[in-house]
Amino acid sequence: MDLKQIRCVLAAAEEMHFGRAARSLDMLPAGLGRQIRLLEEELGIALFARTTRSVVLTDAGRDFVRDARPLVDAADGMVERFRDRGRTVSRVIRLGAIDSAAAGLVPALIHDLHAIDPGLTIQLTEEKSIRLVPKLLSGRLDLAIIRPGAKPVPGLCTRFLLHETAVVALPASHALGNGAVVSISALADAAMIIPERRSRPHSHDLTMKLFEEEGLAPRIAQVAEEKQTILNMVSAGIGAAIVPMWSTRLGVTNVVFRRLEGHPMRGAERLPLAVAWQAHVRDANRDLLLGLLQTNLDRYAVQG
């Protein structure tokens, strides 16, 4: 029995779904299931009752989870105590960020950090929120700038930062690019490139909601996952896209960006940005960066 197997059991007990548990640990479902089966074979007892529709803890499974959780917490605490010593010596903050924040917010944040502490460096990982959260939980990142989910993530602290402004990305030759602003109604007949919802739920839902509020449905020409890919498709003339303001800094040619005309952009229709970190982990370097974010938040918000 090892900690990896125990973590798999605890994740499955938390989610009651092997697929979601595997994603929370940044694993494949088959790998998680194999680790749990190996542990059950070693113990000689079933921890889960499995059907084609559900996964339920057995009585033995509930007892195991109750006894195992303090062991994992103690092990994590020991690792973090020694890791914290290493961070203090190395003076490195492992920061994760979604693509628009990496292009817009992070450069200003690093500049401000170097102004007050030149010896402290940022090791940046650029990923989607669904991939940054497991890295935070596993301790591979110190903090991450993400799109917050609808529900709190156990084990993480999350602090809302700001709402990013949405703009319209158009091929440079598009007729709608001649003005300073573009209305949603003007996009009614335009081919649209839409973010894939599984990996970018906020951006996908924002586009759909903006059209719905005008009594319209977007004419979807293409669905894409990566922001850079979406903008490259806009550049190629495949269609227009609604993207965060900071996407203007991704350096794609033959694309123009225009503000949305006369739209209230209420909180539910905007792109929230939050910072998240592991709860119950002490890290003076991380806390310095969190304080810097909070101090300069108004300035960063104006830029986004």
C-alpha positions as CSV (number, residue, x, y, z in Angstrom):
1,M,0.0,0.0,0.0
2,D,1.3,3.4,-0.9
3,L,0.2,7.0,-0.8
4,K,-0.7,7.1,-4.5
5,Q,-3.2,4.3,-4.0
6,I,-4.7,5.9,-0.9
7,R,-5.1,9.2,-2.7
8,C,-7.0,7.5,-5.5
9,V,-9.4,6.0,-2.9
10,L,-9.9,9.4,-1.2
11,A,-10.5,11.1,-4.6
12,A,-13.0,8.5,-5.6
13,A,-14.7,8.7,-2.3
14,E,-14.9,12.5,-2.6
15,E,-16.3,12.5,-6.2
16,M,-18.2,9.2,-6.2
17,H,-17.2,9.0,-9.8
18,F,-14.0,7.5,-11.1
19,G,-13.7,9.8,-14.2
20,R,-14.0,13.0,-12.1
21,A,-11.7,11.6,-9.4
22,A,-9.1,10.8,-12.1
23,R,-9.3,14.3,-13.5
24,S,-8.8,15.8,-10.0
25,L,-5.5,13.8,-9.7
26,D,-4.5,14.5,-13.4
27,M,-4.7,10.8,-14.2
28,L,-6.6,8.6,-16.7
29,P,-9.7,6.8,-15.3
30,A,-8.2,3.4,-16.1
31,G,-5.0,4.2,-14.1
32,L,-7.0,5.3,-11.1
33,G,-9.2,2.2,-11.2
34,R,-6.1,0.0,-11.4
35,Q,-4.6,1.6,-8.3
36,I,-7.8,1.1,-6.4
37,R,-8.1,-2.6,-7.5
38,L,-4.4,-3.2,-6.5
39,L,-5.1,-1.8,-3.0
40,E,-8.3,-3.8,-2.6
41,E,-6.4,-7.0,-3.6
42,E,-3.7,-6.3,-1.1
43,L,-6.3,-5.6,1.7
44,G,-8.5,-8.6,0.6
45,I,-11.6,-6.5,0.8
46,A,-13.8,-4.3,-1.5
47,L,-13.7,-0.6,-0.7
48,F,-16.3,0.3,-3.4
49,A,-19.5,-1.3,-4.6
50,R,-19.5,-0.7,-8.4
51,T,-22.4,-0.8,-10.8
52,T,-22.7,0.4,-14.4
53,R,-24.3,3.6,-13.1
54,S,-22.7,4.4,-9.8
55,V,-19.8,3.9,-7.4
56,V,-20.6,3.6,-3.6
57,L,-18.3,3.1,-0.6
58,T,-18.7,-0.1,1.2
59,D,-18.8,-0.2,5.0
60,A,-15.1,-1.1,4.9
61,G,-14.5,1.6,2.4
62,R,-16.0,4.3,4.7
63,D,-13.8,3.0,7.6
64,F,-10.7,3.1,5.4
65,V,-11.4,6.7,4.2
66,R,-11.9,7.8,7.8
67,D,-8.5,6.3,8.9
68,A,-6.6,7.1,5.7
69,R,-7.4,10.8,5.5
70,P,-5.3,11.9,8.6
71,L,-2.4,9.8,7.2
72,V,-2.4,11.6,3.9
73,D,-2.8,15.0,5.6
74,A,0.1,14.2,7.9
75,A,2.3,13.1,4.9
76,D,1.3,16.3,2.9
77,G,2.1,18.4,5.9
78,M,5.6,16.9,6.3
79,V,6.3,17.4,2.6
80,E,5.1,21.0,2.6
81,R,7.2,21.8,5.6
82,F,10.4,20.7,3.9
83,R,9.3,22.1,0.5
84,D,8.8,25.4,2.2
85,R,12.4,25.4,3.3
86,G,13.4,24.6,-0.3
87,R,11.3,27.5,-1.7
88,T,12.9,29.9,0.8
89,V,16.3,28.9,-0.4
90,S,15.5,28.7,-4.2
91,R,13.5,31.9,-4.2
92,V,11.2,30.6,-7.0
93,I,7.4,30.9,-7.2
94,R,5.7,28.3,-9.4
95,L,2.8,30.2,-11.0
96,G,0.2,28.8,-13.2
97,A,-2.0,31.1,-15.4
98,I,-4.6,30.8,-18.2
99,D,-3.5,32.1,-21.6
100,S,-5.1,35.5,-21.5
101,A,-3.8,36.2,-18.0
102,A,-0.4,35.0,-19.0
103,A,-0.4,37.5,-21.8
104,G,-1.9,40.4,-20.0
105,L,-1.7,40.3,-16.2
106,V,1.4,38.2,-15.6
107,P,4.0,40.4,-17.3
108,A,2.9,43.4,-15.3
109,L,2.9,41.3,-12.1
110,I,6.4,40.0,-12.7
111,H,7.6,43.6,-13.4
112,D,6.1,44.8,-10.1
113,L,7.6,41.8,-8.3
114,H,11.1,42.4,-9.6
115,A,10.8,46.1,-8.6
116,I,10.4,45.1,-4.9
117,D,12.4,41.8,-4.8
118,P,14.8,41.3,-7.8
119,G,16.0,37.9,-6.3
120,L,12.5,36.3,-6.4
121,T,11.7,34.7,-9.8
122,I,8.5,33.3,-11.4
123,Q,8.4,29.9,-13.0
124,L,5.4,30.2,-15.3
125,T,3.1,27.4,-16.4
126,E,0.5,28.4,-19.0
127,E,-2.5,26.1,-19.1
128,K,-6.3,25.9,-19.0
129,S,-8.0,26.1,-15.6
130,I,-9.0,22.4,-15.7
131,R,-5.4,21.4,-15.9
132,L,-4.0,24.0,-13.5
133,V,-6.3,23.0,-10.6
134,P,-4.9,19.4,-10.4
135,K,-1.4,20.8,-10.5
136,L,-2.2,23.0,-7.5
137,L,-3.7,20.2,-5.6
138,S,-0.7,17.9,-6.2
139,G,1.7,20.7,-5.0
140,R,3.3,21.2,-8.5
141,L,2.2,24.8,-8.5
142,D,2.3,27.4,-5.6
143,L,-0.6,29.4,-7.0
144,A,-2.6,29.8,-10.2
145,I,-4.6,32.5,-12.0
146,I,-7.7,30.7,-13.2
147,R,-11.4,30.9,-14.2
148,P,-13.1,30.0,-10.9
149,G,-15.6,27.1,-11.0
150,A,-19.2,27.2,-9.8
151,K,-18.3,25.3,-6.7
152,P,-15.3,25.6,-4.3
153,V,-12.5,23.1,-4.8
154,P,-11.7,21.2,-1.5
155,G,-8.2,21.9,-0.4
156,L,-7.9,25.2,-2.3
157,C,-8.3,28.8,-1.3
158,T,-9.7,31.0,-4.1
159,R,-9.8,34.8,-4.3
160,F,-11.7,36.6,-7.0
161,L,-9.5,39.2,-8.8
162,L,-11.4,40.9,-11.6
163,H,-13.6,40.5,-14.7
164,E,-11.9,40.5,-18.0
165,T,-13.5,42.6,-20.8
166,A,-14.7,40.7,-23.8
167,V,-14.0,42.0,-27.3
168,V,-14.7,40.8,-30.8
169,A,-11.8,39.4,-32.9
170,L,-12.3,39.8,-36.7
171,P,-10.3,39.1,-39.8
172,A,-8.5,42.3,-40.7
173,S,-10.4,42.4,-44.0
174,H,-13.8,42.0,-42.4
175,A,-16.3,44.8,-43.1
176,L,-17.2,45.0,-39.4
177,G,-13.6,45.9,-38.6
178,N,-14.0,49.4,-40.1
179,G,-15.8,50.8,-37.0
180,A,-14.6,51.2,-33.5
181,V,-17.3,49.0,-32.0
182,V,-19.4,46.0,-33.1
183,S,-22.9,45.0,-31.9
184,I,-24.0,41.5,-31.3
185,S,-26.8,42.0,-33.8
186,A,-24.3,42.9,-36.5
187,L,-22.7,39.5,-35.9
188,A,-26.0,37.7,-36.5
189,D,-24.9,36.5,-40.0
190,A,-21.2,36.3,-39.3
191,A,-19.5,32.9,-39.1
192,M,-18.4,32.5,-35.4
193,I,-15.5,30.4,-33.9
194,I,-16.7,29.2,-30.5
195,P,-14.5,27.9,-27.6
196,E,-15.0,24.2,-26.7
197,R,-17.2,24.2,-23.6
198,R,-15.6,21.3,-21.7
199,S,-12.2,23.0,-21.5
200,R,-13.4,26.7,-21.7
201,P,-16.9,26.8,-20.1
202,H,-16.8,30.5,-19.2
203,S,-15.7,31.7,-22.7
204,H,-18.2,29.4,-24.4
205,D,-21.1,30.4,-22.2
206,L,-20.3,34.1,-22.6
207,T,-20.5,33.9,-26.4
208,M,-23.8,31.9,-26.3
209,K,-25.4,34.2,-23.7
210,L,-24.5,37.4,-25.5
211,F,-26.3,36.1,-28.6
212,E,-29.2,34.7,-26.6
213,E,-29.9,38.1,-25.0
214,E,-30.4,39.6,-28.5
215,G,-32.8,36.7,-29.4
216,L,-30.1,35.3,-31.7
217,A,-28.1,32.1,-32.1
218,P,-24.5,32.3,-33.3
219,R,-23.8,30.8,-36.7
220,I,-21.0,28.4,-35.6
221,A,-18.4,27.8,-38.2
222,Q,-15.9,26.1,-36.0
223,V,-15.3,24.9,-32.4
224,A,-11.8,25.1,-31.1
225,E,-10.1,24.5,-27.7
226,E,-7.0,26.7,-27.6
227,K,-7.2,30.5,-27.7
228,Q,-4.2,30.8,-30.0
229,T,-5.9,28.4,-32.4
230,I,-9.1,30.4,-32.3
231,L,-7.2,33.6,-33.2
232,N,-5.3,31.8,-35.9
233,M,-8.6,30.7,-37.4
234,V,-9.8,34.3,-37.3
235,S,-6.6,35.4,-39.0
236,A,-7.3,32.8,-41.8
237,G,-10.8,34.3,-42.4
238,I,-12.8,31.3,-41.0
239,G,-14.9,33.6,-38.8
240,A,-15.1,36.0,-35.9
241,A,-14.7,35.2,-32.2
242,I,-15.5,36.8,-28.8
243,V,-12.4,36.7,-26.7
244,P,-10.9,38.4,-23.6
245,M,-9.3,41.8,-24.0
246,W,-5.9,40.4,-23.0
247,S,-6.0,38.1,-26.1
248,T,-5.0,41.2,-28.1
249,R,-1.5,40.7,-26.7
250,L,-1.1,37.2,-28.2
251,G,0.5,38.6,-31.3
252,V,-1.6,37.1,-34.1
253,T,-1.4,39.0,-37.4
254,N,-4.3,39.9,-39.7
255,V,-6.7,40.2,-36.8
256,V,-8.4,43.3,-35.5
257,F,-10.2,43.6,-32.1
258,R,-13.3,45.7,-31.6
259,R,-15.3,46.6,-28.4
260,L,-18.8,45.3,-28.0
261,E,-21.3,48.1,-28.6
262,G,-23.7,49.2,-25.9
263,H,-23.7,46.0,-23.9
264,P,-24.0,46.1,-20.0
265,M,-21.6,43.2,-19.5
266,R,-23.0,42.3,-16.1
267,G,-21.0,40.0,-13.8
268,A,-22.7,36.8,-15.0
269,E,-21.9,37.7,-18.6
270,R,-18.2,38.6,-18.1
271,L,-15.1,36.5,-17.8
272,P,-14.1,36.1,-14.1
273,L,-10.5,35.8,-13.1
274,A,-9.4,34.4,-9.7
275,V,-6.2,33.4,-7.9
276,A,-6.1,30.0,-6.1
277,W,-3.6,28.3,-3.8
278,Q,-3.4,25.3,-1.5
279,A,-5.1,25.7,1.8
280,H,-3.1,25.1,5.0
281,V,0.2,25.5,3.2
282,R,2.6,28.2,4.5
283,D,4.7,29.9,1.8
284,A,6.2,33.4,2.4
285,N,7.1,33.8,-1.2
286,R,3.6,33.0,-2.4
287,D,2.1,35.3,0.1
288,L,4.3,38.1,-1.1
289,L,3.0,37.7,-4.6
290,L,-0.6,37.5,-3.3
291,G,-0.1,40.7,-1.5
292,L,1.3,42.3,-4.6
293,L,-1.7,41.2,-6.6
294,Q,-4.1,42.7,-4.1
295,T,-2.2,46.0,-3.8
296,N,-2.1,46.6,-7.6
297,L,-5.4,45.0,-8.5
298,D,-7.2,48.2,-9.6
299,R,-4.3,49.0,-12.0
300,Y,-4.4,45.5,-13.4
301,A,-8.2,45.6,-13.8
302,V,-8.0,48.8,-15.9
303,Q,-5.6,47.1,-18.3
304,G,-8.0,44.1,-18.7
